[in-house]
């Protein structure tokens, strides 16, 4: 989908927000393959500096509206840190920043579509999809899985920037995944709809045990987060967003650990 000149003049993160607002606006409608491809193409053009982060790998692009001294420096992320950009009822945008060796445990994305772009560095990905359960003819919503058989989608696959944006769906693409940073790295995420305890979309963590008799499969079981695991919060220093105030619920955003690392 081609963008008109006045859209091309916007910051990359504004273009991403505007596209998400069009594709994921209420009432919720399943995005088409064309919608997903359009968003992936926009994500593919986003670099770390466009969201206010200095990856230290190359000079800041002159197209970025952030000054070098206002960027978050990648070496400052000494533990997993979330840079919150935007959240509303329909979608959220944010960046997970990792120091080398840090792991985000295996977790799910219930009834969600997730688009991700590795902004810099290398990350090891382990991901699964649930094996389909027998049809449920009851009119009630599907129950959240706590334990079951899952198919391996990615078995410790290493992704290195630059690489194309990826997408996962509620029942395909690796809806349950874990990340381990091979080098310092950052991942820009778009989630629709966002996590919400109130709406039955909590973030649930799992252990995985391979099944020797079924290569390519594992048994997943709900578990608690590792003791002491936290995600820090850092301010968004990228270009200011112009948002639809009617749909914006950033004021109600439940942030990660308020401790800043910079």
C-alpha angles and dihedrals in degrees: 000000000000119000121224118243095257089055092047089057092061123094114271093246091051090051089051092050093047092050092048090049090055097044099039102032119134136300087056115244124177108258117243124236087254090054091051093048090050092052092045090053091052091048090050089062095052119102130188094260090055089067096041101267128124107212091187091226101105141355115290113266114254087228091067114101092210123094116234092243090055096055122104106245114232094223089062091069100093093162135018107301131186120213106200113212105166143339132183134156091277106043146349133218124200146133129242111207120197135193114219112285097018117134130207102205125239108286140159139235105217113213089341138129114217127193116191136187123191102221099188141343131024130294134186113226128201115181143168143183123213115254106247114266122221113279114280112213095187117115093228121101116271114273118246113257115242098170136008151108117305134187119233112245098171123014105200094316114179116222119196127195129276095050134131120277113264132217134203128190134206092269105016144038096051104305091179113054147155130206130208118184112232089185130001104297145162132214123202110211133195113190125188118218098011125233112284129172090195092056097044097260105116122159106252126192127214144192118222128212119186118233107229092200091052110049110205094029136091139182112244123200130183114253141170122264114269110273111269095014112144138160117221124219126230130183122260107243099175128107114313115260125229104213139185099260093199091064099032116110098166089127088066094046113134102218130203122253106328093223110114121215098205 
